[in-house]
């Protein structure tokens, strides 16, 4: 994994899954799926609290996430993150432990929502924040293993949701 952009000419990668926009320089790309972000919280933390005043958990690589999400909800973006983490897995565990509200992709919290470990913050709606793309160096687009992987991954993303829930 990489938390910052990299240059394919400096790496030995045949491809990478990239979150954001279709703007990777010197690369071919295919869009796999859009990301829907939910504000989720442990039910115990929500008890008797104003949902807008709960502590926020933030992903280091998405410093604008709360401002963008708040704007999409029609809320004034107040406060700052109570905790900043570097991985979704860490943020998921922190939210389950009741340390704050997390903005999480729906496909990463679906099981926690089903089990009741987390609930969607009341009065909020999912927000699309970007998409996932398979990217590869333009000069390697015909590499047989990459082409086979690209075709398989794109088909999975489009048909049965094994790669990303619809």
C-alpha positions in Angstrom: 0.0 0.0 0.0 1.0 3.6 -0.5 -0.5 6.6 1.2 1.0 9.0 -1.3 1.2 9.1 -5.1 4.1 7.3 -6.7 5.7 7.3 -10.2 5.3 4.1 -12.2 8.7 4.8 -13.8 10.3 4.6 -10.4 8.5 1.4 -9.2 8.3 -2.1 -10.4 4.5 -2.2 -10.3 2.5 -3.5 -13.3 -0.6 -1.9 -11.8 -2.2 -0.4 -8.7 -5.6 0.2 -7.3 -6.0 3.9 -6.9 -8.6 5.9 -5.0 -9.6 9.3 -6.2 -10.1 10.6 -9.7 -9.0 9.4 -13.1 -6.0 11.7 -13.0 -2.9 9.4 -12.6 -0.2 10.9 -14.9 1.3 8.6 -17.5 -1.2 5.8 -16.8 -4.0 3.9 -18.3 -7.0 3.5 -16.0 -10.3 1.7 -15.7 -12.9 2.7 -13.1 -14.0 -0.1 -10.8 -16.6 1.4 -8.4 -17.7 4.5 -6.7 -17.1 4.8 -3.0 -20.1 5.6 -0.7 -19.1 7.0 2.7 -21.2 6.6 5.8 -20.8 8.3 9.2 -20.8 5.4 11.7 -20.7 5.3 15.4 -20.8 2.7 18.3 -24.4 2.7 19.6 -23.2 3.3 23.2 -21.4 6.5 22.2 -24.6 7.8 20.6 -26.7 7.4 23.7 -27.9 10.8 24.9 -25.4 12.7 22.7 -25.9 15.3 20.1 -24.7 13.6 16.9 -23.1 16.8 15.6 -20.9 17.1 18.8 -19.4 13.6 18.9 -15.7 13.3 18.5 -14.5 12.6 15.0 -12.1 10.0 13.7 -10.2 11.0 10.6 -8.1 9.2 8.0 -4.7 10.9 7.5 -4.9 10.6 3.7 -8.3 12.3 3.6 -7.9 15.6 5.5 -10.9 17.2 3.6 -13.3 14.2 4.3 -15.2 15.8 7.2 -15.5 19.2 5.5 -16.8 17.6 2.3 -19.1 15.2 4.1 -20.5 18.0 6.3 -21.2 20.2 3.3 -23.0 17.3 1.6 -25.2 16.9 4.8 -25.9 20.6 4.9 -24.1 20.9 8.2 -21.6 23.5 9.2 -18.2 21.8 9.6 -17.3 22.6 13.2 -14.6 21.1 15.4 -11.6 19.0 14.4 -10.8 15.4 14.5 -10.3 13.8 18.0 -8.0 11.1 16.5 -6.2 10.8 13.2 -5.3 7.3 11.9 -3.5 6.0 8.9 -5.7 3.1 7.9 -9.4 2.3 7.6 -8.9 -0.8 9.7 -7.6 1.2 12.6 -10.4 3.7 12.2 -13.0 0.9 12.2 -11.7 -0.6 15.4 -11.6 2.9 17.1 -15.2 3.5 16.1 -16.3 0.1 17.4 -14.5 0.9 20.7 -16.6 4.1 21.0 -13.8 6.6 20.4 -15.7 8.6 17.9 -17.6 8.8 14.6 -15.9 7.5 11.6 -16.4 8.2 7.9 -16.1 4.7 6.4 -16.8 3.2 2.9 -20.0 1.3 3.0 -18.4 -2.0 2.0 -16.0 -1.9 4.9 -18.7 -1.5 7.6 -21.6 -3.6 6.2 -20.8 -6.5 8.6 -20.5 -4.2 11.6 -23.8 -2.5 10.7 -25.5 -5.9 10.4 -24.1 -7.1 13.7 -25.0 -3.9 15.4 -21.4 -3.0 16.4 -21.9 0.3 14.6 -24.9 2.3 13.5 -25.2 5.0 10.9 -25.2 8.5 12.5 -28.9 9.5 12.7 -30.2 12.0 10.1 -27.3 11.5 7.7 -27.0 10.1 4.2 -24.2 8.3 2.3 -21.9 10.6 0.3 -19.9 9.7 -2.8 -16.3 10.9 -2.3 -14.5 9.4 -5.3 -13.9 6.1 -7.0 -11.5 3.2 -7.2 -9.5 2.8 -10.4 -7.1 0.1 -11.6 -4.2 2.1 -13.0 -1.1 0.9 -14.9 1.8 2.4 -16.8 0.7 3.3 -20.3 3.6 1.3 -21.8 2.5 -1.9 -20.0 -1.2 -1.9 -21.0 -0.7 -5.0 -23.2 1.2 -7.0 -20.6 -0.7 -10.4 -20.6 -0.9 -10.8 -16.9 -2.0 -7.3 -16.3 -4.6 -7.5 -19.1 -6.0 -10.7 -17.7 -6.2 -9.2 -14.1 -7.7 -6.0 -15.4 -10.4 -7.9 -17.4 -11.2 -10.2 -14.4 -11.3 -7.3 -11.8 -13.4 -5.1 -14.0 -15.9 -8.0 -14.7 -16.1 -8.7 -10.9 -16.7 -5.1 -10.1 -19.5 -4.8 -12.7 -21.3 -8.1 -12.1 -21.5 -9.8 -8.8 -20.2 -7.2 -6.3 -17.4 -9.5 -4.9 -14.9 -6.6 -5.5 -17.2 -3.8 -4.3 -20.8 -3.8 -3.1 -23.2 -1.9 -5.3 
